[in-house]
C-alpha cells in the first residue's frame, strides 16, 4: 500500500474501521459526528477530537487559553451537530517533560472556560509524556433530550433546503490574519481562537421535526456537506451568491487576494451547523430561529435526487475542506 | 515553576484539575480509575488511556497487534477496577503522514481482538496527523450492573485484608526479556504484550459487599496501593513473603540479577486488580473467587488505622511504580 497521503483521512478511517466488531448497543457507530450508544436506559452520545501542536495549533499565534478553549469547543460541537446536550468531557494531555507548566495551566484554564460557559463537567482524563510537542484529545459525552432523536448525516431528503448558521469562513480568515500578524479583524480572529459550539442552536433544531440531517463545519462547508450528500445519497446544489458573508469577511478577504467565497466554502474550524430542512417549513423555521438566536441562519442550497455529490453553481465541488492526511486540495 | 520532572505526574494532574468546574451529574471526578457520571437514568463509567510511541511502546519488540491490544486492554482495565461492565471505546489515532498503513491496520486488528474478546464495541474515534510517531488514546465507557456500586479507591477501611489477582511483576519481567531479545519466558512476555483486563473478576468482586476499595495495577503494586492508602486515609502494611511469585517469574528474575520481589512490587502494566476485603469474610471470599476463576488470589497485607502510606515489612515504600514524568525512583 502507498502512504497515508494517497489514502487520505477518510480512506484511512474506512480502512481501519472495516471489520471492527459491533454490538446491538451501538445504535450509530463510526461515520457520524457522534456515536450513539444505548446505556443506562438512555441514548448516550460519544465523540472525541484531538489537536496536535504544529499541525492543528501553534504557540506562535494562539495563547494556551485559546488552544484549550478550541480543543474543548471542537469536541462539544460534535454533540451540537447531533442536536444533543453535552454533559462531560475527558481530557488527555500529551506533553514533553520540558513543557512549561505555566503553558499547561493555561491550556486547562481555556478548557475550564469553555466547559463552564456551556455547563459541562470535566470528568477525568489522562496525562502522558511525549518525545516532543503537546497534544490534546478531548472525549465528550452527551445525551439527547427526552423524546428527541439524534440528527444524523444520513437524514437528508431530496427536496430539503440546506441552511447554515453564522458565517463560515470567518475562522479561516481569522487564521490568515493571525499568520500575517494582523490583529485588526477582531471578530474573525475570535472566530478562529474562540469558536462557539452551537449547542443551544443544535438542541433547538433537533426539537424541530422539519430539521432532518445536521453536521458541524469542521473541515469547510464543501467538505462537510459532502458527508451529508454521501450518507444521505442526495445531490446537493449550493449557490455562491447565497453563501453568508459578513462585512468583516468581505473587507479582510480583499487583503488576502482571494475571493471571500473561497473562504466561505472551504474554510474549516468554524463549528457552525449545516442542517437540511423540509422545504415547506424552512422559512417559518428560519423566522423562529433568528427570533431565538442572535445568529444568521442562511439558506445556501437544496438537496435533490441524483448521484451523491455537492455542486456549486452547477459545477462539482472538489474537496476544498481540510483533509488531515491529503496534501493536495 | 520548575519543569514537569519535579512536579511529577500526580502533581501535574493536581495542578491542572484544581479549579475545574464540577456539576451535580459528576458523581466521581478526576482521581479514580474511572469517572462516574449520572447519565440516561443510570451511572456511566468513563476513562481514557493514552500510549505514545517511544514512551509506552516501541515497534522493535511489540507487533502492531500487540500494541493495539494493549492500548485497548489498559482502558478496559479501568472499568474492571471500578467493578463495572465495559460497553464501548473510542479510539484516537495520531500518526505521521509517512506511517505505513499496514502497521496501522495491525494496530486496529489488535484493538478489534481485545474488544471482541471482552464483548465491547468500537463506537468511534478520531484520526489526526502528528509530526512524528504514533499515539493511541482509548476512551472507554462502561456502566455498573443494576444495584451494584462502583468500587472507589477511597473505600478501604482499617482492618481490611489487601488481596491481589494474578502475579503482578510478570509484565515487567516480560518487558525485560523482550528488551534482551529473549523470547523464552513466554507467559511473562504475554503478560506484557497481551495483558488481560480483569473485567469478569472486577464485576464479580463488586457484587461482594465485603470487597471495599479496588484499583488496577498499571504503575506497580506499591504505587497503586499508595493511591488507596492516600484516598482512604489508611496505613497499609504489605509483606514481601506474601507477594505472589510464579515459578516463571522466579526463574527469569535470576537472569536479571534483581530480586523477583522488586518486579512484583514495582512492576507496572499487569492490569491485575488489588482489592481490600472485610477481614472476617476475606477467606471465604477467596475460596469462592478461586473456585470461579482460574487465577491466583493472594492476601498480601492489611490496612490499618494511622497515617496514610504503604509499608513493606514495616518500612515505608518509596514510589517504586512508574511515574510518567518523574525521572528518579
Interface residues (C-beta under 8 A of the other chain):
Chain A: X1 X2 X3 X4 X5 X7 X9 X12 X13 X15 X16 X17 X19 X20 X21 X22 X23 X25 X26 X29 X30 X31 X32 X34 X35 X37 X39 X40 X41 X42 X43 X44 X46 X47 X48 X49 X50 X51 X52 X54 X55 X56 X87 X88 X90 X92 X93 X94 X95 X97 X98 X99 X100 X101 X102 X104 X105 X108 X111 X112 X115 X116 X119 X120 X121 X122 X123 X124 X125 X126 X127 X128 X129 X130 X131 X132 X133 X135 X137 X139 X141 X143 X324 X325 X327
Chain B: X1 X2 X3 X4 X5 X7 X9 X12 X13 X15 X16 X17 X19 X20 X21 X22 X23 X25 X26 X29 X30 X31 X32 X34 X35 X37 X39 X40 X41 X42 X43 X44 X46 X47 X48 X49 X50 X51 X52 X54 X55 X56 X87 X88 X90 X92 X93 X94 X95 X97 X98 X99 X100 X101 X102 X104 X105 X108 X111 X112 X115 X116 X119 X120 X121 X122 X123 X124 X125 X126 X127 X128 X129 X130 X131 X132 X133 X135 X137 X139 X141 X143 X324 X325 X327
